[in-house]
Amino acid sequence: MKVFVPVENGNTLEAVQGILRKLLESDLMDGLMVPMRGPAGTVTPALVTDPALLAQADPLAPVFPVNSARVLGWMTQREPRGRIGAVMCSCEMRAMVELVKLKQACLDCVTLISVDCAGTYGVGELGNSEIRKSGLELFNDPISNIQYPLRDACQMCERPTYDEAHIVLEFFGNDLSQSFTVSLPDELAEKLDLGEPAEPNGRAEVVEKLVAQRTQRRDEVFAEIRGRMHTGAPGAGLEEIFAACIRCHNCMTVCPICYCKTCLFKGPVYDHEPIQYMGWAERKGALRLPTDTMIFHLTRMNHMALSCVGCGMCTSVCPADIPVGRVFRAVGDSVQAVFDYAPGFNPEKQLPLVAFEEDEWLEVGK
């Protein structure tokens, strides 16, 4: 069922908080994971059990400090665990589904609450006083250029909605100063008494235009980065793109798909003996430091390209401004196309690399 949720006095966020409060007070969940505004105005995910504290919840804030699928995985992968409602945007939802397929998370105890996403800014790019206002502006006019540039990943995100969630807070196509719509099961809508049944609005048309705009941007980015990756000039290609890498492991740390408990790059394999560095340098004449940067990125790419959801956190945290997200999205797109696989949908569908089908690869011959 789709229902209209009225907004009183133009306070959209308060209306959203009211819905979240009803959900937490229901017998559906023990806690609610939702973006929360701290005392300093910063926004980070938090697990809330006291409905009164949801006055600080801010799912409309257009900032993306962490892909919260990563932390939700920590809270659900083992038993015993609580019943959790999770308020997340599309790329977080899709990352969570991939973690379930990789046996690193569980959805049995989770109520997924999806919010439409018009894009986000990098942490620190907006002052705290501007965050809330800018979030509403993005939804009121998601197609036009805006004052501040969105994160690179958001500019080319062709999946700004996730309608496969249990509950969907729909902001596109609504005048948020007046009302917005929520899609949820009929029995839950009746139980929570959120609002009147809603007729179809302009959400689908707005999303279609936004997706077309983002897809065009994505294709431009893919063409540019693939051109850089595939050039045959000496010292160019991936070597040139990752040349500034300092192997800080930030991209690995924030990636929701990098889940290995024992990581090859955090063990003794790459703790080389001091004399080895001198030997390599003498053999080559010069040794680039730190070492092993290319094998680090290629190994990560091999691990997670099929499940990359394009959240772009890797680019956001790179201190050397390497377009890590562009490379991984372009490579991931090619790998996913080979297997006709869209990451982040249908938790019951196995990952192609762990499922065997007798007729696979017939198109390339026996």
C-alpha positions in Angstrom: 0.0 0.0 0.0 1.1 3.5 -0.7 0.0 6.2 1.7 0.3 10.0 1.9 2.0 11.4 5.0 1.0 15.0 5.6 3.7 17.5 6.6 2.7 20.1 9.2 4.1 23.6 9.1 6.5 22.6 6.3 8.6 20.5 8.7 9.4 17.5 6.5 12.0 16.0 8.8 9.7 16.1 11.8 7.1 14.1 9.8 9.8 11.5 8.9 10.9 11.3 12.5 7.2 10.7 13.4 7.1 7.6 11.1 10.4 6.3 12.6 9.1 6.8 16.1 5.9 4.8 15.3 8.0 2.0 13.8 10.3 1.8 16.9 7.3 1.8 19.2 5.7 -1.0 17.3 6.5 -4.7 18.1 8.4 -4.9 14.7 11.9 -4.1 16.0 14.0 -3.7 19.1 16.2 -1.0 17.7 16.4 1.3 14.7 19.6 2.1 12.8 19.3 5.5 11.3 21.5 8.6 10.5 21.6 10.7 13.6 22.7 14.3 14.2 25.2 14.6 17.0 25.8 17.5 19.4 28.3 19.1 17.0 25.9 18.8 14.1 27.7 15.9 12.4 25.6 13.0 11.0 26.5 9.4 11.5 24.5 6.1 11.8 23.3 5.2 15.2 21.4 2.3 16.8 18.4 3.8 18.6 16.3 2.1 21.2 14.7 5.2 22.9 12.0 6.7 20.6 12.5 10.1 22.2 16.0 10.3 20.8 14.7 10.1 17.3 14.2 13.8 17.4 17.9 13.8 16.4 17.4 11.4 13.5 18.1 13.0 10.1 17.7 10.6 7.1 17.3 13.6 4.8 20.9 14.9 5.5 22.8 14.7 2.2 26.1 13.4 3.7 27.6 10.0 3.5 30.1 9.3 6.2 30.0 5.5 5.9 28.2 2.8 3.9 26.1 1.6 6.8 25.7 -1.9 5.4 29.1 -2.4 6.8 28.1 -1.8 10.4 24.7 -3.5 9.9 26.6 -6.6 8.8 28.5 -6.6 12.1 25.3 -6.5 14.0 23.6 -9.3 12.2 26.1 -11.9 11.0 26.1 -14.0 14.2 23.5 -15.0 16.9 22.2 -14.0 19.3 21.1 -10.7 17.7 18.3 -8.2 18.1 15.5 -7.2 15.7 16.7 -4.2 13.8 15.1 -1.7 11.6 17.6 -0.2 9.1 17.1 3.2 7.4 19.4 3.2 4.4 19.7 4.6 0.9 19.9 2.4 -2.3 23.7 1.7 -2.4 23.6 0.7 1.3 20.7 -1.6 0.7 22.4 -3.2 -2.3 25.6 -3.6 -0.3 23.7 -5.3 2.5 22.2 -7.8 0.1 25.6 -8.6 -1.3 27.0 -9.2 2.2 24.1 -11.6 2.8 25.1 -13.5 -0.3 28.7 -13.6 1.0 27.5 -15.0 4.3 28.7 -11.8 6.1 25.2 -10.5 7.2 21.7 -11.8 7.8 18.3 -10.3 6.9 16.2 -12.6 9.0 16.1 -10.1 11.9 16.1 -6.9 9.8 13.3 -4.6 8.6 14.7 -2.7 5.6 13.5 0.9 5.4 14.7 2.5 2.2 14.9 6.3 1.6 15.0 7.9 -1.8 18.4 9.4 -2.4 19.0 12.5 -4.5 22.7 12.4 -3.9 25.2 13.2 -1.1 28.1 15.5 -0.4 31.5 14.6 1.0 31.9 14.9 4.7 33.0 18.4 5.6 31.9 19.9 2.2 28.9 21.5 3.7 28.6 23.4 7.0 26.3 21.8 9.6 23.8 24.6 9.2 23.5 24.0 5.5 23.0 20.2 5.5 19.3 20.1 6.2 18.4 22.9 3.9 20.5 21.4 1.0 18.9 18.0 1.5 15.4 19.3 0.8 16.6 21.4 -2.1 18.0 18.3 -3.8 14.7 16.5 -3.6 12.7 19.6 -4.7 14.8 20.0 -7.9 16.9 16.8 -8.4 17.5 17.3 -12.1 18.9 20.8 -12.2 22.5 21.8 -11.4 22.9 22.6 -7.7 25.2 25.0 -5.8 27.6 22.3 -4.5 28.9 19.3 -6.5 27.7 16.0 -5.3 30.1 13.2 -4.6 31.5 11.6 -7.8 29.7 8.3 -7.2 26.4 10.1 -6.7 26.7 12.1 -9.9 26.7 8.8 -11.9 24.4 6.7 -9.6 21.7 5.2 -11.9 19.9 3.6 -8.9 18.7 6.4 -6.7 15.8 4.3 -5.3 15.4 0.9 -3.8 11.8 -0.3 -3.9 12.6 -3.9 -2.8 12.8 -2.8 0.8 10.0 -3.7 3.3 9.2 0.0 3.7 10.0 2.8 1.2 10.0 6.5 2.1 9.4 8.1 -1.2 10.6 11.7 -1.6 10.9 12.1 -5.3 7.9 13.6 -7.1 6.4 15.1 -3.9 6.2 18.7 -2.6 8.0 17.9 0.6 6.7 21.0 2.3 3.2 19.5 2.1 3.5 15.7 2.1 5.4 12.6 0.9 4.5 9.0 0.2 5.4 5.7 1.9 5.0 2.3 0.5 4.6 -0.6 3.0 2.6 -3.8 3.5 -1.2 -3.2 3.9 -1.4 -4.6 7.4 1.5 -2.5 8.6 0.0 0.6 7.1 -3.3 0.0 8.9 -1.5 -0.8 12.2 0.6 2.4 12.1 -2.1 4.6 10.7 0.4 6.8 8.8 -2.0 8.5 6.4 -4.5 8.2 3.7 -4.1 5.8 0.7 -2.2 7.6 -2.1 -2.8 7.7 -5.8 0.3 7.4 -8.1 2.1 10.7 -8.3 5.0 12.0 -10.4 7.7 10.0 -8.6 8.3 7.6 -11.5 8.7 10.4 -14.0 11.2 12.3 -11.8 13.2 9.1 -11.2 13.3 8.3 -14.9 14.7 11.7 -15.8 17.2 11.6 -13.0 18.3 8.1 -14.0 18.8 9.2 -17.6 20.9 12.2 -16.5 23.0 10.0 -14.2 23.4 7.3 -16.8 24.7 9.8 -19.3 27.2 11.0 -16.7 28.2 7.4 -15.9 28.8 6.6 -19.5 31.0 9.7 -19.9 33.0 8.7 -16.8 33.4 5.1 -18.0 34.6 6.2 -21.4 37.2 8.5 -19.8 38.5 6.1 -17.2 38.6 3.1 -19.6 40.5 5.2 -22.0 43.1 5.8 -19.3 43.2 2.2 -18.2 43.6 0.7 -21.6 46.3 3.0 -23.1 49.4 1.1 -24.2 51.9 3.8 -23.4 54.8 2.9 -21.1 54.0 3.8 -17.5 50.4 4.6 -18.3 47.2 2.7 -17.7 46.5 1.4 -14.2 50.1 2.0 -13.3 49.6 5.7 -13.9 46.2 5.9 -12.3 47.4 4.3 -9.1 50.9 5.9 -9.1 50.1 8.2 -6.1 48.9 5.3 -3.9 50.5 5.2 -0.5 48.9 1.9 0.4 47.1 3.4 3.4 44.3 0.8 3.0 41.6 3.4 3.5 39.7 2.2 0.4 39.7 -1.3 1.7 38.7 -0.2 5.2 35.5 1.6 4.1 34.5 -0.8 1.3 31.4 -2.7 2.4 32.3 -5.6 0.2 35.8 -6.0 1.6 34.9 -8.4 4.4 37.9 -10.8 4.9 38.5 -11.3 8.6 42.1 -12.3 7.8 43.5 -10.0 5.2 46.5 -10.9 3.1 47.7 -7.3 3.2 47.5 -7.0 7.0 49.5 -10.1 7.6 53.2 -11.1 7.5 53.2 -11.8 3.7 54.0 -8.1 2.9 56.1 -7.5 6.0 59.3 -7.7 3.9 62.8 -8.2 5.5 64.7 -4.9 5.4 67.5 -6.3 3.3 65.0 -7.2 0.5 64.3 -3.6 -0.2 68.0 -2.9 -0.9 68.2 -6.0 -3.1 65.2 -5.0 -5.2 66.5 -1.4 -5.5 69.9 -2.7 -6.7 68.3 -5.0 -9.2 66.1 -2.3 -10.7 68.2 0.8 -10.1 65.3 2.4 -8.1 62.4 1.0 -6.0 59.1 2.8 -5.8 57.9 3.1 -2.2 55.7 2.0 -0.6 55.9 -1.3 -2.5 53.1 -3.7 -3.6 50.5 -1.0 -4.4 49.5 -2.5 -7.7 49.0 -6.0 -6.4 47.0 -4.5 -3.5 44.5 -2.9 -5.9 44.4 -5.8 -8.4 43.7 -8.2 -5.5 40.9 -6.1 -4.2 39.5 -5.7 -7.7 39.5 -9.5 -8.1 37.7 -10.0 -4.8 34.9 -7.5 -5.1 34.3 -6.3 -8.7 31.3 -8.6 -9.1 29.6 -7.2 -6.0 30.6 -3.5 -6.3 27.6 -1.3 -5.8 29.3 1.9 -6.7 28.9 3.7 -3.3 32.1 5.6 -4.0 33.4 5.5 -0.4 36.8 4.4 -1.6 37.2 7.6 -3.6 35.9 9.7 -0.7 38.6 8.6 1.7 41.6 8.4 -0.6 44.2 10.9 0.6 45.9 10.9 -2.8 42.7 11.8 -4.7 42.9 8.6 -6.8 39.7 7.9 -8.7 39.5 4.5 -7.1 35.7 4.4 -7.3 35.7 5.2 -11.0 38.1 2.4 -11.8 36.3 -0.2 -9.6 32.9 0.8 -11.0 34.1 0.6 -14.6 35.7 -2.8 -14.0 32.8 -4.0 -12.0 30.3 -3.0 -14.7 32.3 -5.0 -17.3 32.5 -8.1 -15.0 28.8 -7.9 -14.0 27.8 -7.6 -17.7 29.7 -10.9 -18.5 27.5 -12.7 -15.9 24.4 -10.6 -16.6 24.4 -9.9 -12.8 23.1 -6.8 -11.0 24.5 -6.7 -7.5 22.2 -5.9 -4.6 19.0 -7.6 -5.6 17.2 -10.8 -4.7 19.1 -12.2 -1.6 18.1 -15.7 -2.7 20.0 -15.5 -5.9 23.5 -16.9 -5.6 26.6 -15.1 -6.7 27.6 -16.3 -10.2 31.1 -17.4 -9.1 29.7 -19.8 -6.5 26.8 -21.2 -8.5 27.3 -23.8 -11.3 24.9 -24.1 -14.3 25.5 -26.7 -16.9 24.7 -24.4 -19.8 26.9 -21.5 -18.7 29.5 -20.3 -21.1 27.9 -22.1 -24.0 28.0 -18.9 -26.0 31.8 -19.1 -26.1 31.9 -22.7 -27.3 32.6 -26.0 -25.7 
